[in-house]
Amino acid sequence: MTEQNVDLGKNPRANRIPWPPLLLIASIAAGALATWVWPLPWPGINDGPAHGVGLGFGVAGIALIVWAIITLRKRGTTFLPDGTATSLVTSGPFARFRNPIYLGDALIVLSIAEITHSIWFVAAALLFGILVTALQIVPEERHLESQFGDAYLDYKSRTRRWI
């Protein structure tokens, strides 16, 4: 389902800064730096099935991001975090999650944690989630509410932000 916007002048964009890719890069860099400076023991199991789960998180994250971008493009709206939403997309992965791209990003960082056996990447994923919520998701939700009004509020009431 797609709700077209009729008044792009209300709130032209959620953010001027593309926070999610910047936060993703910073989270991965922080996890790598912390791992190098202060390595901590990995509390997980070091075996094939655990490694498969970690790789599965990464594959799921990439698949979720690609599916979300394709869905947004098909509906004629932006996937850029600093762009202007022209359509309210509630189909594809957006039928289940309001922020599938950011969820995919977090899954990728968690995958890196298992692959590298570094607990710091688990902390980095948590930090990414907190910061992307504060800096991007909350302003994005205000933007979408301004752009789409009751249609967005209805969508928001029936769809989870993360999982």
C-alpha positions as CSV (number, residue, x, y, z in Angstrom):
1,M,0.0,0.0,0.0
2,T,1.2,3.5,-0.8
3,E,-0.3,6.8,0.4
4,Q,0.7,9.7,-1.9
5,N,1.6,13.0,-0.4
6,V,-0.3,16.1,-1.6
7,D,1.6,18.8,0.1
8,L,5.4,18.6,0.0
9,G,5.7,22.1,1.5
10,K,4.7,21.0,5.0
11,N,8.0,19.5,6.1
12,P,10.4,19.0,3.2
13,R,12.7,16.5,4.9
14,A,13.3,14.6,8.1
15,N,17.0,15.6,8.4
16,R,19.6,17.5,6.6
17,I,22.4,15.1,7.7
18,P,22.3,11.5,6.5
19,W,22.8,10.1,10.0
20,P,22.3,6.3,9.4
21,P,25.3,5.7,7.1
22,L,27.5,7.9,9.2
23,L,26.4,6.2,12.4
24,L,26.9,2.8,10.8
25,I,30.5,3.6,9.7
26,A,31.2,5.1,13.1
27,S,29.8,2.1,15.0
28,I,31.9,-0.3,12.9
29,A,35.0,1.8,13.4
30,A,34.4,2.1,17.2
31,G,33.9,-1.6,17.5
32,A,37.1,-2.3,15.6
33,L,39.1,0.3,17.6
34,A,37.8,-1.1,20.9
35,T,38.6,-4.6,19.8
36,W,42.1,-3.6,19.0
37,V,42.7,-1.4,22.1
38,W,41.0,-3.6,24.7
39,P,40.1,-7.1,23.4
40,L,37.6,-8.9,25.6
41,P,36.8,-12.6,25.6
42,W,33.9,-13.6,23.3
43,P,31.1,-15.1,25.5
44,G,29.6,-17.0,22.6
45,I,30.3,-20.5,21.3
46,N,33.1,-20.8,18.8
47,D,31.6,-23.5,16.5
48,G,30.2,-23.9,13.0
49,P,26.5,-23.5,13.9
50,A,27.2,-20.2,15.8
51,H,29.2,-18.9,12.9
52,G,26.4,-19.8,10.6
53,V,24.0,-17.8,12.8
54,G,26.3,-14.9,12.6
55,L,26.6,-15.1,8.9
56,G,22.8,-15.5,8.7
57,F,22.4,-12.2,10.6
58,G,24.6,-10.5,8.0
59,V,22.8,-12.0,5.0
60,A,19.4,-11.2,6.6
61,G,20.5,-7.6,7.2
62,I,21.7,-7.2,3.6
63,A,18.6,-8.8,2.2
64,L,16.3,-6.6,4.4
65,I,18.1,-3.4,3.2
66,V,17.9,-4.4,-0.5
67,W,14.3,-5.4,-0.2
68,A,13.4,-2.1,1.5
69,I,15.3,0.0,-1.1
70,I,13.6,-1.9,-3.9
71,T,10.2,-1.4,-2.3
72,L,10.8,2.4,-1.8
73,R,12.0,2.8,-5.4
74,K,9.0,1.0,-6.8
75,R,6.8,3.3,-4.9
76,G,8.6,6.4,-6.2
77,T,10.0,7.7,-3.0
78,T,13.5,8.2,-1.6
79,F,15.5,5.7,0.3
80,L,18.0,8.4,1.3
81,P,17.8,9.3,5.0
82,D,18.1,13.0,4.3
83,G,15.6,13.0,1.4
84,T,12.0,14.0,1.2
85,A,9.3,11.3,1.6
86,T,6.8,11.6,-1.3
87,S,4.9,8.4,-0.5
88,L,4.0,6.5,2.7
89,V,5.1,3.0,1.9
90,T,3.5,0.3,4.1
91,S,4.1,-2.8,1.9
92,G,7.1,-5.1,1.6
93,P,9.3,-5.1,4.6
94,F,7.5,-1.9,5.8
95,A,4.4,-4.0,6.5
96,R,6.3,-5.6,9.4
97,F,8.9,-3.0,10.4
98,R,8.8,0.8,10.2
99,N,12.6,0.9,9.8
100,P,13.8,-2.1,8.0
101,I,17.0,-0.4,6.6
102,Y,18.2,0.5,10.0
103,L,17.3,-2.9,11.4
104,G,19.4,-4.4,8.5
105,D,22.3,-2.1,9.5
106,A,22.1,-3.4,13.1
107,L,22.0,-7.0,11.9
108,I,25.1,-6.4,9.9
109,V,27.0,-5.1,12.9
110,L,25.8,-8.0,15.0
111,S,27.1,-10.3,12.2
112,I,30.5,-8.7,12.4
113,A,30.4,-9.3,16.2
114,E,30.0,-13.1,15.7
115,I,32.4,-13.3,12.7
116,T,35.2,-11.4,14.6
117,H,34.2,-12.8,18.1
118,S,34.3,-9.3,19.5
119,I,31.8,-8.3,22.1
120,W,32.6,-4.7,21.2
121,F,30.5,-5.0,18.0
122,V,27.5,-6.1,20.1
123,A,28.0,-2.9,22.0
124,A,28.4,-1.0,18.8
125,A,25.1,-2.4,17.4
126,L,23.3,-1.3,20.6
127,L,24.9,2.2,20.4
128,F,23.9,2.4,16.7
129,G,20.3,1.5,17.6
130,I,20.2,4.2,20.3
131,L,21.8,6.9,18.2
132,V,19.9,6.2,15.0
133,T,16.6,6.3,17.0
134,A,17.4,9.6,18.5
135,L,19.1,11.3,15.5
136,Q,17.1,9.8,12.6
137,I,14.0,7.8,13.5
138,V,12.3,10.3,15.8
139,P,12.8,13.2,13.4
140,E,11.8,10.9,10.5
141,E,8.6,10.0,12.4
142,R,7.7,13.7,12.9
143,H,8.4,14.3,9.2
144,L,6.1,11.4,8.1
145,E,3.4,12.5,10.5
146,S,3.6,16.0,9.1
147,Q,3.5,14.7,5.5
148,F,0.9,12.0,5.8
149,G,-1.1,12.8,9.0
150,D,-3.7,10.2,10.0
151,A,-2.5,7.7,7.4
152,Y,1.0,7.6,9.1
153,L,-0.5,7.5,12.6
154,D,-2.6,4.5,11.6
155,Y,0.5,2.8,10.1
156,K,2.6,3.7,13.2
157,S,0.0,2.2,15.5
158,R,0.0,-1.2,13.8
159,T,3.7,-1.6,12.8
160,R,6.7,-1.9,15.2
161,R,9.6,0.5,15.0
162,W,12.3,-2.2,15.2
163,I,11.2,-5.8,15.7
